[in-house]
Structure formats: C-alpha cells, structure tokens
Amino acid sequence: MMEVCDGRLDTFQRVLGMTIMSMPAWIILAIYASFTVGAPSSSQVFQSFIVGISSGIIATILFFIATDRVRDNQGKLAAVEATQSAEIIFVIIGEMILLGIPLPAPLALIGLLVIIFGMLLHSYHTMLMNKNAI
C-alpha cells in the first residue's frame, strides 16, 4: 500500500481501502463456512470481535503510522516490521489471560519461535545490507 499510494493517502484511508478491498474474500469465506460448518458460536463471534478490534484496527493503524514515519530508512523500517513477531507472544498471553485458552502445544510453540527468529534474522540482514550500502 505504501508503494501504490506514494504518500497520497493517510493511515486511516489506507486501512479503509484495505478493508474494503478484502471484503469480497471475507464474504466468500463466510458463505463457504456457513454451508460447510454452519454459523459460529457466540464465543467465536466474541473472540473474532476482540481480534478484529485489537489486531485488525488498533494494531494495523499503529503499524501503518510507524511504517509511514520510517518509510525512507530501510533499517528502521525493518526494525518496525520485526516488532510484528513480538505481537504473537502478546496475543498468546492475552488469549490465555482473557479467554482462558491453554498454552499452545510444543510443536506450535516451536513454529512460533521459527517465525520470530525468521523475522528477526530478516531485519538483522536488512540492517546489515543498509550499513554496507552507506
């Protein structure tokens, strides 16, 4: 979105645009789900609402604000993007505290660590490449 908009849209307009453009996919997914598994439970609707507000709106807006501010510095941009890997930890802790969900299985935790390590490694590599370019 940053490349396509080239600064013409602010953060909120970008979030709105991405939301509107993804709606057909969500509608198709909802129709498919309603035919294959039926309507969601009230607990699933509540959990989806919490995720939608916290991750879909608040976190996306904060992320877009941060990336807009550092868009011309690849090292800082990589650092901002690496913070996304930490989001996973906070989501798991929040689910455990607020929703009483148990700790993920060991294999899932290993997968999360691989994701976090990969994002950190990518950011570190990007930062090194930018230092070498100077």
BAFI-3210 file (N, C-alpha, C; in Angstrom, 3 decimals, decimal comma, padded with zeros to 6 digits):
// residues 134
n [1|2|3|4|5|6|7|8|9|10|11|12|13|14|15|16|17|18|19|20|21|22|23|24|25|26|27|28|29|30|31|32|33|34|35|36|37|38|39|40|41|42|43|44|45|46|47|48|49|50|51|52|53|54|55|56|57|58|59|60|61|62|63|64|65|66|67|68|69|70|71|72|73|74|75|76|77|78|79|80|81|82|83|84|85|86|87|88|89|90|91|92|93|94|95|96|97|98|99|100|101|102|103|104|105|106|107|108|109|110|111|112|113|114|115|116|117|118|119|120|121|122|123|124|125|126|127|128|129|130|131|132|133|134]
n.u [000,822|002,009|003,759|002,029|000,294|002,022|002,261|-000,068|-002,352|-003,573|-002,946|-005,407|-007,059|-005,720|-006,081|-008,873|-009,176|-007,843|-009,501|-012,000|-011,278|-010,668|-013,042|-014,680|-013,331|-013,670|-016,448|-016,952|-015,588|-017,141|-019,616|-018,921|-018,106|-020,517|-022,050|-020,539|-019,831|-021,666|-023,237|-021,234|-020,394|-021,514|-019,341|-017,212|-017,825|-017,521|-014,756|-013,678|-014,472|-012,954|-010,351|-010,560|-010,905|-008,614|-006,342|-006,949|-007,775|-006,655|-003,888|-003,106|-003,410|-001,557|000,761|000,859|001,178|003,696|005,282|004,937|006,338|008,998|009,548|011,471|013,855|015,431|016,576|015,393|012,773|012,797|013,235|010,852|009,061|009,952|008,985|006,508|006,743|006,897|004,330|002,924|003,556|002,323|-000,332|-000,845|-000,442|-002,428|-004,756|-004,634|-004,952|-007,309|-009,229|-008,955|-007,640|-005,662|-002,029|-000,311|000,415|003,572|004,751|003,493|004,487|007,186|006,978|006,138|008,432|010,202|009,099|009,383|012,185|012,902|011,834|013,325|015,903|015,685|015,301|017,717|019,506|018,662|019,288|022,083|022,686|021,956|023,789|026,151|025,700|026,060]
n.v [-001,205|001,214|001,686|001,806|003,920|006,047|008,084|009,578|008,889|008,937|007,167|006,141|006,187|004,325|001,982|001,771|001,437|-001,040|-002,654|-002,458|-003,506|-006,123|-007,235|-008,801|-011,302|-012,049|-012,271|-014,378|-016,410|-016,502|-017,345|-019,889|-021,100|-021,061|-022,904|-025,229|-025,655|-024,310|-021,713|-019,518|-019,974|-018,067|-017,506|-017,738|-015,606|-013,456|-013,703|-013,299|-010,679|-009,330|-009,869|-008,647|-005,929|-005,369|-006,379|-006,104|-003,427|-001,510|-002,384|-002,488|000,180|001,466|000,182|001,045|003,808|003,837|002,672|004,573|006,723|005,904|005,223|005,973|005,016|002,143|000,422|001,194|000,723|-002,046|-002,731|-001,864|-003,574|-005,979|-005,939|-007,007|-009,716|-009,983|-009,512|-011,887|-013,209|-011,563|-011,835|-014,539|-014,604|-012,775|-014,149|-016,370|-015,189|-013,533|-015,119|-017,666|-019,679|-022,577|-023,003|-023,126|-026,164|-027,966|-028,267|-026,212|-024,012|-024,212|-023,663|-020,979|-019,835|-020,248|-018,551|-016,045|-015,960|-015,984|-013,524|-011,738|-012,355|-011,632|-008,858|-008,148|-008,829|-007,047|-004,651|-004,873|-004,899|-002,328|-000,805|-001,520|-000,396|002,240]
n.w [000,000|000,689|-001,423|-003,630|-002,980|-002,457|-000,494|-000,831|000,523|003,873|006,986|007,999|005,758|004,179|005,706|005,581|002,796|002,404|003,926|002,598|000,090|000,748|001,446|-000,454|-000,428|002,262|002,382|000,589|001,958|004,308|003,305|002,295|004,715|006,137|004,764|005,055|007,805|009,341|011,350|013,419|016,919|019,795|021,383|019,546|017,872|019,645|020,276|017,731|017,336|019,306|018,351|015,844|016,534|018,184|016,754|014,014|013,724|015,713|015,975|013,273|012,434|014,147|013,237|010,548|010,932|012,125|010,061|008,064|009,120|009,024|006,431|004,549|005,484|005,356|007,285|009,737|008,995|008,693|011,357|012,541|011,267|012,278|014,825|014,633|015,012|017,748|018,444|018,358|020,722|022,655|021,887|022,421|025,222|025,978|025,096|026,784|029,308|029,116|027,780|028,706|027,309|026,759|026,974|023,866|022,007|022,193|019,588|018,159|019,554|018,872|016,152|016,316|017,430|015,317|013,391|014,676|014,944|012,220|011,311|012,869|011,977|009,279|009,568|010,783|008,758|006,744|007,987|008,121|005,379|004,667|006,142|004,865|002,406|002,784]
ca.u [000,000|002,861|004,285|000,942|-000,266|003,105|002,020|-001,300|-003,387|-003,089|-003,049|-006,795|-007,548|-005,119|-006,766|-010,205|-009,029|-007,529|-010,700|-012,988|-010,799|-010,635|-014,410|-015,159|-012,736|-014,312|-017,829|-016,871|-015,207|-018,293|-020,621|-018,394|-018,146|-021,907|-022,530|-019,769|-019,835|-022,769|-022,991|-020,300|-020,972|-021,389|-017,964|-016,374|-018,122|-016,880|-013,317|-013,387|-014,650|-011,780|-009,216|-010,795|-010,649|-007,237|-005,341|-007,374|-007,910|-005,660|-002,510|-002,836|-003,234|-000,265|001,809|000,928|001,759|005,140|005,953|004,939|007,367|010,352|009,496|012,663|015,027|015,193|016,959|014,329|011,578|012,965|013,054|009,415|008,409|010,346|008,164|005,329|006,983|006,599|002,872|002,466|003,692|001,293|-001,631|-000,980|-000,617|-003,762|-005,766|-004,583|-005,476|-008,678|-010,168|-008,733|-007,157|-004,425|-000,791|-000,250|001,200|005,013|005,042|003,042|005,447|008,386|006,639|006,159|009,830|010,786|008,597|010,036|013,603|012,978|011,612|014,484|017,025|015,439|015,549|019,154|020,131|018,324|020,052|023,472|022,768|021,881|025,054|027,145|025,399|026,448]
ca.v [000,000|002,410|001,885|002,173|005,223|007,022|009,216|010,320|008,531|008,826|005,836|005,712|005,930|003,061|000,893|001,668|000,862|-002,464|-003,319|-002,538|-004,387|-007,519|-007,683|-009,930|-012,555|-012,411|-012,684|-015,729|-017,308|-016,630|-018,181|-021,253|-021,606|-021,278|-024,151|-026,411|-025,884|-023,598|-020,409|-019,586|-019,851|-016,707|-017,388|-017,479|-014,247|-012,543|-013,778|-012,650|-009,250|-008,855|-009,915|-007,629|-004,594|-005,192|-006,633|-005,588|-001,971|-000,786|-002,751|-002,109|001,635|001,783|-000,298|001,939|005,079|003,610|002,474|005,853|007,599|005,429|004,643|006,304|004,420|000,697|-000,196|001,453|000,037|-003,463|-002,847|-001,747|-004,800|-007,075|-005,916|-007,846|-011,054|-009,933|-009,476|-013,253|-013,510|-010,835|-012,424|-015,793|-014,265|-012,181|-015,207|-017,200|-014,433|-013,045|-016,116|-018,957|-020,663|-023,181|-022,763|-023,950|-027,398|-027,724|-028,097|-024,866|-023,067|-024,281|-022,919|-019,553|-019,439|-020,200|-017,316|-014,916|-015,984|-015,598|-012,081|-011,050|-012,579|-010,793|-007,466|-008,002|-008,870|-005,793|-003,598|-005,019|-004,505|-000,860|-000,261|-001,748|000,478|003,614]
ca.w [000,000|000,707|-002,772|-004,532|-002,604|-002,519|000,394|-001,150|001,495|005,239|007,581|008,124|004,405|003,742|006,411|004,990|001,462|002,519|004,446|001,521|-000,978|001,193|001,758|-001,268|000,055|003,534|002,093|000,014|003,051|005,205|002,632|002,304|006,093|006,566|004,149|005,464|009,255|009,982|011,981|014,547|018,257|020,335|021,854|018,381|017,411|020,599|020,083|016,450|017,557|020,043|017,422|014,820|017,089|018,657|015,719|012,720|013,676|016,511|015,619|011,882|012,381|014,759|012,336|009,383|011,368|012,310|008,768|007,350|009,678|008,708|005,087|003,766|006,126|005,298|008,554|010,714|008,510|009,052|012,808|012,806|010,814|013,169|016,039|014,412|015,557|019,179|018,600|018,571|022,151|023,381|021,548|023,169|026,635|026,117|024,985|027,981|030,447|028,910|027,267|029,356|026,348|027,264|026,249|022,652|022,048|021,952|018,157|017,795|020,127|018,042|014,942|016,645|017,582|013,972|012,772|015,344|014,553|010,820|011,172|013,435|011,064|008,107|009,950|011,001|007,425|006,081|008,637|007,673|003,975|004,606|006,649|003,833|001,268|003,127]
c.u [000,858|003,381|003,196|000,441|000,749|002,800|000,739|-002,418|-002,790|-003,352|-004,477|-007,414|-006,976|-005,803|-008,159|-010,134|-008,739|-008,733|-011,730|-012,556|-010,742|-012,033|-014,913|-014,593|-013,405|-015,746|-017,852|-016,534|-016,376|-019,378|-020,176|-018,500|-019,573|-022,479|-021,804|-019,832|-020,950|-022,330|-022,013|-021,035|-020,796|-019,976|-017,021|-016,592|-017,439|-015,369|-012,903|-013,505|-013,429|-010,549|-009,365|-010,487|-009,174|-006,201|-005,714|-007,435|-006,762|-004,236|-002,163|-002,604|-001,898|000,895|001,955|001,516|003,272|005,863|005,968|006,084|008,786|010,465|010,734|013,950|014,791|015,548|015,888|013,031|011,633|012,755|011,578|008,699|008,760|009,515|006,887|005,518|006,680|005,096|002,326|002,488|002,581|-000,108|-001,860|-001,217|-002,000|-004,872|-005,802|-005,213|-006,957|-009,676|-009,974|-008,268|-005,849|-003,216|-000,757|000,643|002,670|005,362|004,622|003,994|006,753|008,150|006,658|007,590|010,535|010,362|009,303|011,501|013,769|012,789|012,788|015,706|016,885|015,738|017,037|019,889|019,877|019,139|021,519|023,648|022,753|023,161|026,146|026,939|025,867|027,874]
c.v [001,258|002,713|002,402|003,589|006,352|008,281|009,992|010,040|008,497|007,416|005,323|005,408|004,624|001,872|000,688|001,027|-000,630|-003,255|-003,507|-003,541|-005,857|-008,073|-008,817|-011,280|-013,001|-012,884|-014,098|-016,748|-017,539|-017,510|-019,635|-021,861|-021,894|-022,561|-025,377|-026,693|-025,159|-022,287|-020,561|-019,468|-018,414|-016,469|-017,077|-016,059|-013,226|-012,527|-013,097|-011,133|-008,657|-008,815|-008,826|-006,229|-004,415|-005,358|-005,961|-004,085|-001,281|-001,097|-002,342|-000,612|002,033|001,360|000,620|003,295|004,935|003,445|003,748|006,749|007,192|004,898|004,922|005,726|002,912|-000,018|-000,025|000,767|-001,449|-003,673|-002,764|-003,035|-005,986|-007,090|-006,732|-009,230|-011,090|-009,924|-010,862|-013,606|-012,838|-011,380|-013,704|-015,518|-013,671|-013,206|-016,060|-016,486|-014,101|-014,139|-017,501|-020,053|-021,250|-022,807|-023,649|-025,181|-027,095|-027,511|-026,706|-023,810|-023,052|-023,508|-021,416|-019,045|-019,346|-018,912|-016,099|-014,828|-015,533|-014,111|-011,288|-011,177|-011,717|-009,329|-007,207|-007,958|-007,558|-004,648|-003,658|-004,564|-002,989|-000,223|-000,400|-000,826|001,909|003,851]
c.w [000,000|-000,683|-003,708|-004,245|-002,676|-001,710|000,132|-000,161|002,887|005,770|007,588|006,758|003,862|004,408|005,831|003,611|001,501|003,033|003,340|000,457|-000,555|001,463|000,858|-000,799|001,354|003,321|001,524|001,098|004,007|004,588|002,635|003,702|006,540|005,970|004,666|006,957|009,991|010,603|013,150|015,880|018,742|020,863|020,691|017,851|018,326|020,411|018,774|016,559|018,256|019,121|016,370|015,317|017,427|017,555|014,405|012,633|014,404|016,056|014,190|011,761|012,984|013,861|011,132|009,752|011,498|010,976|007,937|007,827|009,289|007,275|004,248|004,356|006,236|006,595|009,612|010,300|008,857|010,548|013,178|012,412|011,701|014,449|015,875|015,009|017,050|019,427|018,919|020,060|022,946|023,100|022,346|024,646|026,874|026,033|026,242|029,170|030,265|028,542|027,865|028,415|026,873|026,402|025,009|022,840|021,753|020,484|017,678|018,340|019,340|016,743|015,174|016,789|016,223|013,263|013,362|014,925|013,099|010,611|011,731|012,525|009,812|008,418|010,140|009,657|006,679|006,659|008,204|006,227|003,841|005,123|005,598|002,635|001,521|002,907]
res [m|m|e|v|c|d|g|r|l|d|t|f|q|r|v|l|g|m|t|i|m|s|m|p|a|w|i|i|l|a|i|y|a|s|f|t|v|g|a|p|s|s|s|q|v|f|q|s|f|i|v|g|i|s|s|g|i|i|a|t|i|l|f|f|i|a|t|d|r|v|r|d|n|q|g|k|l|a|a|v|e|a|t|q|s|a|e|i|i|f|v|i|i|g|e|m|i|l|l|g|i|p|l|p|a|p|l|a|l|i|g|l|l|v|i|i|f|g|m|l|l|h|s|y|h|t|m|l|m|n|k|n|a|i]
***
